[in-house]
Amino acid sequence: MAGRLAAVLEESTDDLDHSTRAAYSPPCNFYRDLIRGVAVTGGLISNSGFSSGSAHAGAAGARALCDLELRAIARRMVVDGYTQCMVQAFHDAPDDALERWFLELDVDWVLRIHEEQLQGLPLQGLVESWIRAFAVILLSMRELHLANVDEPTPASARFAKASIAKMLGFVDAIVPAAPSPSPGPGEKLWAVLNMYVCVSDAPSFKWSRRPIPQETQSIIDDINGSLSTEENRLNAAIFSTTEEVRALMEEDSWAIEIPRGGGLRYLFLLNNSCFVTQQLEPSELLAWVRINHWELPSASKRYIDCYFEVSWAHVLSCISEPNPGPLLRRWNNGSSLAKFESAFHQTYRLQRFWKVPSPELRRMLRRTITDRVISGYREYLEEHPELEKRIIFGKSTPDDLEELLGGLFEG
């Protein structure tokens, strides 16, 4: 795609002088087709992640302003003179200009967001289109200001302000004052996370390398103020929707969808909690990253304990039963060891392909199992040295089992 896009961007403009470019009128939907062709999956949260054991991927909104293909399209709009034409058209007829502008950005539906119902529309597709258009608006304004010999003008800033205000109407529709049955909490969390990362990047966006006149700067300050307001609303929505998802996932009725016990349920909760928190690290909403130390919040620590209890506690219990009388001790030791080995390998085989995307969380889960199960196994063998030969020949030494645990949660 990048190679094809570069070729398209180079053709037909190299021989145009400034005045010709200013009057250049591209074919209908020319930029729209280019924008649609940019895949945001390089950082996209898969919507299916909220319906299965793993929910980790990057956010589509994250780093959208750094996307090279979107930046190339924005630059092409300025080189062609299209953005300049839109700024002038907005000055002459604002509503008509925004209709044409948003149609080319592939988000003309945003202008009718309060007239149309979102229910039943594909939310994932809407959010992806919104992110691409939001990025192109900001990138084209910067390219326009970089291309100008003079400083940024109030006219272009007013055009940007009107465009962004209309785009933020979608945020208002996704984050209603009262909870809505549609979209569901998982789908809504996916949407607000993506938009949050995109909106939170925007206030730090550099509009120009040149000094900005006071009138223009005042308009830009208004834009940043509205972005900050929506960022705060999205922050609150992320917290509240996360709690909705967490409550939904903890309902007993949900467990029937998890095969063979509830261990996968708690990995699901951990994966989603970890992902949400890592997306919010830069905002200091949730401090998971301490100084040189990765730490889980208390709720996630509880999930780890619950995961261990439903998945591994029965394995450890095989060698933790009270000692019988001396006559049965020798027989019981061999029986307990056999039960432990069987339960360990059965649990390992069941979970070996479960996925935990976060390296830190993977290490923490493995360490929890090692500290509780393998350490307990070592202590048991120290108390019963007569079992040493049996476990060596059976390749079930503590080191052997710990090595197996190192392959868990890789998917």
N, C-alpha and C positions, 0 to 999 in steps of 0.2 A: 504494500500500500504506500509506504513512504517513498519508494522509487517512482511509482506511478504518479503520486501527488507532486513530487518535485518536477517531473517532466511537464505536467499540466501547468504548474505555476510559472515555468520558464517560457513556455510557448506563448506567443502572441503579444507579450508585453515588452520584450527587450528592445524592440524597434520603435516603441511609442515615446514621443516626447511628452513633456509635462502637460501641455495644454490638451493634447490628444487623450492622454490618460484621464484627465479630469472630466472629459466628456464621454469616456468609455462606458458603454452600456452592455453588460454581459448578457448572454442568453438567459431566458427565464429559468429560474431555479438552478443556475450554474453553481453558485456558492452553496446552496442548499444541498445539492448532490455531493459536493466535496465534504461538507460538514457531516452529513449522514454516513459517509464512508469512513469516518474516523472511529476506530474501535476504542471505547473507554474501558474495555475489559482488562487493560494493563494494570488497573487498580481497582477493578469493580468488586463490590461485595456481592457474591452470588446469592440471589434471593432464596435459593434452595438451602442455603446454609442454615436457615432458621427452621428447617423441618427435618434435619437429620443430625447425625452425631457430630459433625464438624461445621462450624460457621465461620471459619477464618479465611479471609482473603483481604486484599487491600480495599480502600474506599475509592470509588470512582471520582469523588470530588477531590480527593487528596492529590495535590500536585497537578491538577488539570490546567492551571495557569502556566505550567512548565512544559505542557505537551507540545512537541515540536511541530506536529502536523497542524494542530489548531493555530499555533503561532504563524505557520507558513500561510494558512488561509487568511488570517487577519492581515498579514503583511500584503498579501495579494489584493485584498479589498482596498487597501490604501494606495498601493502602486497603481491600481486600475482607476483610482479616483472615485470608486464606488462609495466609500465611507464619507468622503467629502460631499458627494452629491446628497447622501442621506442627511448629513448635518444641515445642508442648505434647505433641503426639502422639509425638514422638521421646522426650520425657522418660518417657512412659508405656510405649511399646512401640517401641524404636528400629528394629528390623528392618522391622516393618510400616510405620512412618512413612517410612522411606527408600524402600521399594517404591512407595508411593503418590506420594511426592515425585518420584522419578526417572521414574515413568511419566508424570507431568504435564510433566516437563521433556523428554520424548521421548528419554530415555537409559536406560530400564529395563534394556537389555542390558548396561550397564556393571556392574550388580550380579552378573552371571553371566559376567563376562569370563574368569574362570579355569576355568569349567566348559565354555564354548563355544570352538570353534576359530574364529579369525579368517579362516583360509584359505577363500577363495571368497566372502567377504562384500565388498560394495562399500566399499572403504576411504575413498574420497572422501566418500561419504554419511555414514559413521560419524564422520569427523573434523569435518565441518560441523555435525552434531548435537551433538557433544561441545563444540565451541567455543560454540555458542549456549547450551547448558545451563551450561557453566562460567561464562560471563559473567552469566547470570541469577542463579546462586547468589550470586556476589559482589555484584551490584547489588541483589538483594533484601535481603541482609544490611545493606547500607548504608542502603537506604530504610527498613528496619525501625528501625535505630538513629536515623536522622534523625526518624522519626515519634514515637519514644518521648520522653516528657517527662523520664524519668530517663536515666541513662547506660546504655550497652550492658550486657546481662546475661550472666552465665556460661552460662545455658541456651541462648541464641541462638548464642553463640560455640561451644559444644560441638556444636550442630546443624550449624553451618557447617564445623567441623573434620571431623566424620564424613562430611559430603557431599563435601568436597574430597578427603578421603582415598580415598573410593570412586572419584571421578573420576580421580585420579592413577593408579589401577590400570590405566587404558587406556594411559597412558604406559609403564608397565612392560611391557604386552603388545606395544607397538609397538617398544620398544627392548629386545630380548632380550639376554641376556648373550652369546649366540653368534649369528652371522649366520644368517638364515633364508632359504630360497629364495623364500618368499612372505611379504610382498610383495617385489617386485623393488626394486633400489636406487633407481630413479627415483621409483617410487611412495612408497617409504619416505621419501625425502628430502622430497618434497612434504608428507607427513604430519608429520614431525618439525619442519620449518620452521614450519608453521602453529601447531602446539602450542607450540613454543618461544616464539614472539612473544607468544602469549596468556599462557603461564605466567610469562614474564619481566616482564610488566606487572603481575602480581597483587601481588607483595610491596610495591609502592609505593602500592597502593590504600588510600585513606583510609576506615577503617571508621566513623569518627564524628568530628564536630566538637567533641564534648564530652570532658572528661577521662574516661579509661577506668579502671575499678577494677583493682587489681592482679591479682585472680583472672582477670578477663576478659582482661586484657592478656597474661597468661601463656599462655592458650589461643591467643590471636592470634599470639603469638611462635612457638608450636609449629606453627601453620599456615604461617607465613612460612618457618620452618625446613624444613618438608617441601617447600614450593614451591621453595626455593633448591636443595634436593637434586635435585629433578626437573629444574630448569633446568640444573644442571650435567650431568646425564645426557643431556639433550637436546643440550647443547653438544657433548659428546663424540660423540653419534650423528650430528650434522650433519657434523662433520669426517670421521668414518670413512665415512659414506655418500656424502659428496661425493667422496671418493677412489675409492669403488667405482664411482660414476657416471663419473668421469673416466677410470678404467681401462677401463671398458666402452666408452666413446665413442672411446677411442684405439686399440681393437683394429682391426686391418686388415680383419677380416671385416665391420665395421660400415660401411666405406666403400662397399660395394656398394649400400647404401640411399641414397647421396647421388648425385644425377644430375650428370653432367658434372664430375667432379673432386671434390677434397676441400675446397674453400674453404668450403663450407657447414658442413662438419664443425667447422671451427675457429671459425666464428661461433656455432655451437651451444654449443661449449665456453665461449666467451667470454661469451655471454649468460647461461648458467647460473652460471658462476663469478661474474660481476658481480652477478647477482641475489642469490645466496647471501650474498655478502660484504656487500652493501648492507643486507640484512636483519639482519646481525650487527653492524653498525657501533656501535649503542648499547652493546653488551656488551663492546666492546674485544677481541673474539675475533680479529678481523682488522682491522687499521688501514689502511683504504684512503683515509681522509680525513685528510690531514696538515693542518698549519696553512696555510690559504689555498692548498692545492694538492691536486689529485686525482691519486692515484698508483695504478698497477696493481701487483699482486704479480708476482714473477718468473715464475711459471707462466703467467700470462695474457699477459705480455710475449712469452713464447715462442710462445703461440698466435697472437699478432698477426704475429710473424715467419713462422710456418708458413703462416698465411693469405696473407700477401703472396707467399711463395715459390710457392705452388700456384696463386694467382689472378692476380698482376700481374707477377711476375718475367719471364715470357715476353714481356710487352708492352715492358718496358724493354730486353730483350735485342735487340729489333729494331733499335735504334739504338746498341747497345753493342758491335757486332761489330768486330773489328780492321779498320783501313783497308786496302783493296786497293791495288794499284799505281796510279800516277797516271793511266794510260789508262782505268781502270775507275771512277775516283773519282766523276765526274759522274753516270754511270749508276747507280752503287751508292747515291749519296745519295738520288736520287729513289725508287729501289726500297725503300730502308730506311724512308724516310718513309711511303710507301704501306703498307708492312707494319705499321709502328707505328700509323698511324691506324686501319687495319682491325682490328688486335688490340685496340686501346684500346676502340673502339666495340662490338666484339663482346663483350668482357668487361663493359663497362658495361651493355649491353642484358641480359646474362645475370643481372647482380646488382642491377639497379636496383630491384627489388621485394623484395629481401632485407631482413629486419627486424632492427634493433638498437635495443631500447627505451631503453637508457640514453643520455641526451644526451651525457654525458661520454665514453662509449665510442664513440659515433658520431663525435664530434669527433676523438678519438684515431685512429680508423681512417682517417678522411678525411685527417688530417694526415700519417699514415704514407704513404699513397698519394701525396699531393701532394709531400712531401719527397723521395720516392724517384723517382717516375715523372715528375711535372711538372717538378721541378728538373732531372732528367736531360734532359728534353726541351728546356728552356730552354738548357742548356749546349750541347746538340747544335745548336740553331738559331744560337747565337752563333758556333759553329765553322763554320757553313755559311750565311752571310747570303744566298746566292743563292736560298735556299728561301723567303725571307720573303714574296714576292708570292703564291706558291702556297698557303701556309697561310692568308694573310689572305682570299683569295678562297674557300678551301675551308672557312672557319670552323673551323679547327683550331689556332688560336693557343693558347699555354699558358693564357691567361686563359679562353678558351672551354672548354677541357677541365677546368680547375679549377672552373668554374661548374657543369659537369655533375656533378662529384664531390660538389658540395654537396647534390645530391638523393639520393645513395646512402644506403641503410640506413634509409629512412623507412618502408618496407613498402608 
